[in-house]
Amino acid sequence: MRLDSKTAVISGAASGIGLATAQAFAEAGARVLLGAIAEDQGSAAAAAICAKGKGADFIRLDVTDPASIEAFRQEAIRPRDPCAASTRRQTARTGARSRRVSGLVPA
């Protein structure tokens, strides 16, 4: 099955089954948004997918925190050019918590 022109949101995507799922979806043509708590691993995973010529972005996500989920949603719906800034990070502020986001470049 081809997933060209589709976007896949994968939580727990920094390692294990989540990472394998993100890689498989990217290989099938989807642009993947990787969500995970582990920022360094998540950013590295997105960069590795991008290095293979596939579209990926990492957005920090803690699925146990409603504010983190909402912040992820807000970033996920923003237009962006996958991989355009996969090595750049910027900090986004959400409520009393801050989170790091990589690869956020409007299309």
Contacts in CASP RR format, 6 or more apart in sequence:
PFRMAT RR
TARGET T0000
AUTHOR 0000-0000-0000
METHOD contacts of the structure
MODEL  1
MRLDSKTAVISGAASGIGLATAQAFAEAGARVLLGAIAEDQGSAAAAAIC
AKGKGADFIRLDVTDPASIEAFRQEAIRPRDPCAASTRRQTARTGARSRR
VSGLVPA
1 28 0 8 1.000
2 28 0 8 1.000
2 29 0 8 1.000
3 25 0 8 1.000
3 28 0 8 1.000
3 29 0 8 1.000
3 30 0 8 1.000
4 29 0 8 1.000
4 30 0 8 1.000
6 29 0 8 1.000
6 30 0 8 1.000
6 31 0 8 1.000
7 30 0 8 1.000
7 31 0 8 1.000
7 32 0 8 1.000
7 33 0 8 1.000
8 22 0 8 1.000
8 25 0 8 1.000
8 30 0 8 1.000
8 31 0 8 1.000
8 32 0 8 1.000
8 33 0 8 1.000
9 32 0 8 1.000
9 33 0 8 1.000
9 35 0 8 1.000
9 76 0 8 1.000
10 18 0 8 1.000
10 21 0 8 1.000
10 22 0 8 1.000
10 25 0 8 1.000
10 32 0 8 1.000
10 33 0 8 1.000
10 34 0 8 1.000
10 35 0 8 1.000
11 18 0 8 1.000
11 35 0 8 1.000
11 36 0 8 1.000
11 61 0 8 1.000
11 63 0 8 1.000
12 18 0 8 1.000
12 19 0 8 1.000
12 34 0 8 1.000
12 35 0 8 1.000
12 36 0 8 1.000
12 37 0 8 1.000
12 61 0 8 1.000
12 63 0 8 1.000
13 19 0 8 1.000
13 21 0 8 1.000
13 22 0 8 1.000
13 32 0 8 1.000
13 34 0 8 1.000
13 35 0 8 1.000
13 36 0 8 1.000
13 42 0 8 1.000
13 45 0 8 1.000
13 58 0 8 1.000
14 34 0 8 1.000
14 35 0 8 1.000
14 36 0 8 1.000
14 37 0 8 1.000
14 38 0 8 1.000
14 41 0 8 1.000
14 42 0 8 1.000
14 45 0 8 1.000
15 36 0 8 1.000
15 38 0 8 1.000
15 41 0 8 1.000
15 45 0 8 1.000
19 34 0 8 1.000
19 45 0 8 1.000
22 32 0 8 1.000
22 34 0 8 1.000
22 45 0 8 1.000
22 49 0 8 1.000
22 56 0 8 1.000
23 49 0 8 1.000
25 32 0 8 1.000
26 32 0 8 1.000
26 49 0 8 1.000
26 52 0 8 1.000
26 54 0 8 1.000
26 55 0 8 1.000
26 56 0 8 1.000
27 54 0 8 1.000
29 54 0 8 1.000
31 54 0 8 1.000
31 55 0 8 1.000
31 56 0 8 1.000
31 57 0 8 1.000
31 82 0 8 1.000
32 46 0 8 1.000
32 49 0 8 1.000
32 54 0 8 1.000
32 55 0 8 1.000
32 56 0 8 1.000
32 57 0 8 1.000
33 56 0 8 1.000
33 57 0 8 1.000
33 58 0 8 1.000
33 59 0 8 1.000
33 76 0 8 1.000
34 42 0 8 1.000
34 45 0 8 1.000
34 46 0 8 1.000
34 49 0 8 1.000
34 56 0 8 1.000
34 57 0 8 1.000
34 58 0 8 1.000
34 59 0 8 1.000
35 42 0 8 1.000
35 58 0 8 1.000
35 59 0 8 1.000
35 60 0 8 1.000
35 61 0 8 1.000
35 72 0 8 1.000
36 42 0 8 1.000
36 45 0 8 1.000
36 58 0 8 1.000
36 60 0 8 1.000
36 61 0 8 1.000
37 60 0 8 1.000
37 61 0 8 1.000
37 62 0 8 1.000
39 58 0 8 1.000
39 60 0 8 1.000
39 100 0 8 1.000
42 58 0 8 1.000
43 58 0 8 1.000
43 86 0 8 1.000
43 89 0 8 1.000
43 102 0 8 1.000
45 56 0 8 1.000
45 58 0 8 1.000
46 56 0 8 1.000
46 57 0 8 1.000
46 58 0 8 1.000
46 83 0 8 1.000
46 86 0 8 1.000
46 102 0 8 1.000
46 103 0 8 1.000
47 56 0 8 1.000
47 86 0 8 1.000
47 87 0 8 1.000
49 55 0 8 1.000
49 56 0 8 1.000
50 56 0 8 1.000
50 82 0 8 1.000
50 83 0 8 1.000
50 86 0 8 1.000
53 83 0 8 1.000
54 83 0 8 1.000
55 82 0 8 1.000
55 83 0 8 1.000
56 82 0 8 1.000
56 83 0 8 1.000
56 86 0 8 1.000
57 80 0 8 1.000
57 82 0 8 1.000
57 83 0 8 1.000
57 86 0 8 1.000
57 102 0 8 1.000
57 103 0 8 1.000
57 104 0 8 1.000
58 86 0 8 1.000
58 101 0 8 1.000
58 102 0 8 1.000
58 103 0 8 1.000
59 72 0 8 1.000
59 75 0 8 1.000
59 76 0 8 1.000
59 101 0 8 1.000
59 102 0 8 1.000
59 104 0 8 1.000
60 68 0 8 1.000
60 72 0 8 1.000
60 99 0 8 1.000
60 100 0 8 1.000
60 101 0 8 1.000
61 68 0 8 1.000
61 69 0 8 1.000
61 72 0 8 1.000
62 68 0 8 1.000
62 69 0 8 1.000
63 69 0 8 1.000
65 97 0 8 1.000
67 94 0 8 1.000
67 95 0 8 1.000
67 97 0 8 1.000
68 94 0 8 1.000
68 97 0 8 1.000
68 99 0 8 1.000
70 94 0 8 1.000
71 92 0 8 1.000
71 94 0 8 1.000
71 99 0 8 1.000
75 92 0 8 1.000
75 101 0 8 1.000
75 104 0 8 1.000
78 104 0 8 1.000
78 106 0 8 1.000
79 106 0 8 1.000
79 107 0 8 1.000
80 103 0 8 1.000
80 104 0 8 1.000
80 105 0 8 1.000
80 106 0 8 1.000
80 107 0 8 1.000
81 105 0 8 1.000
81 106 0 8 1.000
81 107 0 8 1.000
83 103 0 8 1.000
84 103 0 8 1.000
84 105 0 8 1.000
85 102 0 8 1.000
85 103 0 8 1.000
85 104 0 8 1.000
85 105 0 8 1.000
86 102 0 8 1.000
86 103 0 8 1.000
87 102 0 8 1.000
88 102 0 8 1.000
88 103 0 8 1.000
89 100 0 8 1.000
89 101 0 8 1.000
89 102 0 8 1.000
89 103 0 8 1.000
90 100 0 8 1.000
90 101 0 8 1.000
90 102 0 8 1.000
90 104 0 8 1.000
91 98 0 8 1.000
91 99 0 8 1.000
91 100 0 8 1.000
91 101 0 8 1.000
92 98 0 8 1.000
92 99 0 8 1.000
92 100 0 8 1.000
92 101 0 8 1.000
92 104 0 8 1.000
END
